[in-house]
Amino acid sequence: MLNEFTIGIEEEYMVIDPTTRELTSHDQKIVESAQKLYKDQVKAEMHQAVVEVGTGICLNTEQARREISQLRHTVAQLAGEEGLLIGASGTHPFSHWEKQLITEHPRYNEIINELQEAARSNLIFGLHVHIGFQSRELAIHIANQVRYFLPHVFALSTNSPFWEGRNTGYKSYRTKIFDKFPRTGIPDIFNSIEDYDNYVNLLIKTNCMDNAKKIWWDIRVHPFYDTVEFRICDVPLLINETMALTALFQALCAKLYKLRLQNMEYISYSRALINENKWRAARYGIDGSLIDFGKEIEVNCRNLVLELLDFIDDVVDDLGSRNEINYVHEILKHGTGADRQLKVFEETGSHIAVVDYIHSQTLKGAG
């Protein structure tokens, strides 16, 4: 059964002016060129300084690595042909959102009109991972339980310490920016897929939104596909980090499904409790403590990550993702993207040097 947990990865990249190192519009030229090769696997985003890529449906982490590597490489190459650079970071170290152009599109115009400055200032870059399920009924069951583990994986992804030239004190400031949107963060528990669909339909009926894609939670059952979509993570600097996080999400889904087959399940904690851990992860990354709600104590985040690796260990080899999972130890050893960005700034005192570092890391390991 474990071979049914297919993978899809979406990443958002910064488009950078090589002279100023500021974010800059690419006038959709990168997207237009890339779509000749990958069709809708490369897309424009609300801000013209963003390019989004997405793999196809991948059967395993090996295939997913090949595809996301090739997409990073191709987008970087096409950007280079336009005299531009790309970078993978949850926020740009010093660019100001007020200077960035908005992509002309009816959907984006509608979001800007509704959300105003919250939307215009939402100049952030994330990683979304889709894990496939047999049915939406099973997907909502697993999504309820896996919410508890979101802060643990999120802490490993933290990669946005700077905002508009300031050290924010957060390892992931991206999440604080996105909090301004409605329907974000950790979702509530839904008792069934019918319960979830009733919620969606009520919001559509009462003009809160026109479709379920305007639910921007950290995890959601996708409105159109039989997938659980993990949306909590900053886009990582390295492909190795993207693949480690992807493998963790896949293994968590497989493990929780395995427990279900044995008539067992993980405790589904409340949104309010899980939010406490999410805040800690955003603030401190892997260097803080999270709450073990079962024991009702604070535990070093690194130790909880090691416990998480033990929890999923019995499904990893069946999934064929051992190498990707093992990279988590490298993140624990060398720090997250945020830790490494901060180190570069500490050594150089230069936000431009941080941008150069981000760019240099983005293509490491790209095929």
Buried (B, 14 or more C-beta within 10 A) or exposed (E): EBEBBBBBBBBBBBBBBBEEBBBBBBEBBBBEBBBEEBEEBBBBBBBBBBBBBBBEBBBBBEBBBEBBBBBBBBBBBBBEEBEBBBBBBBBBBBBBBEEBEBBEEEEBEEBBEEBEEBBBBBBBBBBBBBBBBEEBBBBBBBBBBBBBBBBBBBBBBBBBBBBBEEBBEBBBBBBBBBEBBEBBBBBEBBEEBEEBBEBBEEBBEEEEBEEBEBBBBBBBBBBEBBBBBBBBBBBBBBBBBBBBBBBBBBBBBBBBBBBBEEEEEBEBBEBEEBBBBBBBBBBBBBBBBBBBBEEEEEEEBBEBBBEBBEBBEEBBEBBBBEBBBEBBEEBBEEBBBBBBBBBBBEEEEBBEBBBBBBBEBBBEBBE
